[in-house]
Amino acid sequence: MQLLIAYWQPYILAFAAAFVFSLLLTPLVRRLALRFGWVDEPSSAVKTHKVTTPSLGGVAIFASYVATLLLLRFFTKFPTGTLHSLWGLLLGGTVVFAMGVVDDLRKPHGLHFKSKFLAQAVAAICLLAFDIRIHFISPDYFAIGLTILWVVGITNAFNIIDIMDGLSASQAAVAALGFLMISLPSEELYVNFASAAIAGAALGFIPWNLSSSRKIFMGDCGAMTLGFLLSGVSLGTRYSDVNDLGVFAPLLILLVPMYDTLFVMFVRVRKGRSPFLGSKDHFALRLEKLGHSRGRIVGLSAGVAAFLSFCAFLVTQFSAWAAVAIYAAVAAGVLAVGNFLVRVDIE
């Protein structure tokens, strides 16, 4: 038992430190947002909030993540190899975070999606520079291209799903804990430390995001940064020594934000609209249209994400045939839910 506690101790410390930092920093950022006018106004039809709300809560989330890693670096025995990989996440995360801040400050119009894609691709190249990429595909140039596509896709997926209080942050926290659970046996230390810090920072923000009187939004600088960090974490572990299909476990862990992104794009294209322009076609808003409260939707979505993370863990532990069965069952469920939700009139 003592050995188990000693093994978990640095990750518990990372989680707790990030949570406390985020919990304390978020109200300070909110005060600054109110003072300097960093707010999100309900200025378009696709906005789901009704009153002007302080934004840039992502400043507290990213600052908490960075502060936690610095704390671990200087006050614990931090492995050198782990520090090297975390630099890649930190540099790329800084690029995405800075771009998100600029985008938030330029609301209501923000940056053009092409500018965002370019900055996200640069951040993905930062990961590649530290050899954080897809390794199970060849040739290398194809793997590099898929890595950039993966990073850009997941970064935007967490931004796209950020249309309801607590939704994106809770998905990030559950996904980070999912990666931590799967990575522990392989002892990929940078994934473990980063996942624990991401989960703590996201969870520390949620109480303020859900507050009725002291609410703050994370903004693009929060949602996209969380998405980028998780995309980088997902590339850092080998997932399974049992079967080769374990490498697809991240698809399950990140399925909820990925599903919303693909679902929204599909519906927009079917309506003859650009898949890159905003709309209210999200699965969460369709569930709300059916009469579910926002709290129930966020809780249900987090529960589904936790179940999918458990499925991902099973995929890494069982035989290839069992993994195929799990993937097939999840795919069938996704198609059934999509077929149901697409019939909900959201207009």
Secondary structure, 3 states (H helix, E strand, C coil): CHHHHHHHHHHHHHHHHHHHHHHHHHHHHHHHHHHHCCEECCCCCCCCCCCCEECCCHHHHHHHHHHHHHHHHHHCCCCHHHHHHHHHHHHHHHHHHHHHHHHHHCCCCCCCHHHHHHHHHHHHHHHHHCCCCCCCCCCHHHHHHHHHHHHHHHHHHHHHCCCCCCHHHHHHHHHHHHHHHHHHHHCCHHHHHHHHHHHHHHHHHHHHHHCCCCCCCCHHHHHHHHHHHHHHHHCCCCCCCCCHHHHHHHHHHCHHHHHHHHHHHHHHHHCCCCCCCCCCCCHHHHHHHCCCCHHHHHHHHHHHHHHHHHHHHHHHHCCHHHHHHHHHHHHHHHHHHHHHHCCCCCC
